[in-house]
């Protein structure tokens, strides 16, 4: 045996942080570049290759290597809609035919007493209509104790029923699927061969329409699918919807369609999406055609290219009204020539900045993707998903909040209801995706430690450590076991599992100068990074899940309600310090491939994680589950 201390345990690797109350870190920046020999770190600190690729350590007795473990991330699920059951309405106790009708004060068009439809009511208990348990309970509660029917008389449908059917048929205007709420209309005529047929059909219609209206009320408030069933990356407390009073409100409402619309989300973002959806559907087929730009086109300032006319045509089609107004003179004065003049470069740069691209005036692959845009059909698909997703969030996002949109690689700070700042961010890679959730910002930590998370130690570091147990010491990382600091060389990395690793504050720290914390179970937060070059890229899904900020001092000043000069003082002290924000601020770590900009116009983004497709599959599964049986 050697004199090296053997540390062994059976529990999984776990990261630690500087303060026990703060969440563990969720990603690597510089360290992972070192581990992988990537350019981000090697270019900033040359000469580290001997550490990155160490020689096997000699003379150290090791235990038998265990198979390398792996820490798997969340997965996507096969969506399973909520089960349905038969609606069970109690058999009615019909009043005497000689009983006097009760006075209700309702108009003649509003059904008021149970005795008005005794033949229909006889069949309410046996309609066979199915609904989710939540909807079924609300239907059953309404029709208990002989409450009045709403949608039918003995002779047929009421006008209120026809208004309701029309309102449900317009569900697509708010991003829902009308077929999910379709109600077969019975033939309103007696059948001599089956005297009970009309009453049976009207009873089934009554219950079906009530169930569909309740489904609409729930869907338009909170969404028709449960996001937590899509993937482990979705994390929402599903909204509760009080359906119990809805049928009575529909019975009393003078305008059923208006009541249904009153339950739609009422925020500016949803309204902008609905307006855009209507505009796209009203556009003729040619309006959505893409402008073609020759494959492989590359245009730099000062050059000439025959594709310039198509490039400018695409900007007219895809650019915002504000952009086109600002550069109206340059666009109007363009004579179709191939020369890429400075005034046209300014137009392209403005378009690039609007789309979150590097505003360098160079028209390459990323700019062409943004220029050629999406077809109307693709935009509609994105809007429908976005209108579902916004229902998962609070109807009122607040007057002061941070909004991170992963597909646009942008973080926004909204103050007094207006966008105060926007900055580029780096989010998780496709294999280390950033979650979709909401929380509250509580703390800014200056000169932070980076507690290396379990997934990074196990998946990225362990192979290196088994070859050379000393290299964490060389890099200045702290290793501890059971709260006691040890040397990296004291650990038998072939058998040891319960070790904590953290990187002290400093210029090379993976979290840079600060991190902004909103404690959550995913260990996601916003932070600085020494790898600034990533912000120059157009595709910025590059991290291990956390959100790297291009301007961390600016964001920290915003959430702290102070100045960047004060933030700089905190950093200059060199002390690791966590400071509570004056007031907790909502943060929405979101995922929208269609989202309104500050001018209210919808911008569209690529589905970097393929989450839109997963959501559309959930739509289909839900519609299939709601379809009538038999």
Buried (B, 14 or more C-beta within 10 A) or exposed (E): EEEBEBBEEEEEBBBBBBBEEBBBBBBBBBBBBBBBEBEBBBEBBEEBEEBBEBEEBEEEEBEEEEEEEEBEBEEBBEBEBBEBEEBEBEEBEBBEEEEEEEEEEEEEEBBBBBBBBBBBBBBBBBBEBBBBEBBBBBBBBBBEEBBBBBBBBBEBBBEBBEBBBEBBBBBBBBBBBEEBBBBEBBEBEEEEEEEEBBBBBBBBBBBBBBBBBBBBBBBBBBBBBBBBBBBBBBBBEEBEBEBEEBBBEBBEBEEBBEBBBEBBBEBEBBBBBBBBBEEBEEEEEEEBEBBEBEEEBEBEBEEEBEBBBBBBBBBEBBBBEBBBEBBEEBBEEBEEEEEBBEEBBBBBBBBBEBBBBBBBBBBBEBBBBBBBBBBBEBBBBBBBBBBBBBBBBBBEBEEBBBBBBBBBBBBBBBBEEEEEBBBBBBBBBEEBBBBBBBBBBBBBBBBBBBBBBBBBBBBBBBEBBBBBBBBBBEBEBBBEBEEEEBEBBBBBBBBBBBBBBBBBBEEBBBBBBBBBBBBBEBBBBBBBBBBEEBBEBBEBBBBBBBBBBBBBBBBBBBBBEBEBEEBBEBBEEEEBBBBEBEEBBBBBBBBBBBBBBEEBBBBBBBBBBEBBEBBBBBBEBBBEBBEEEE
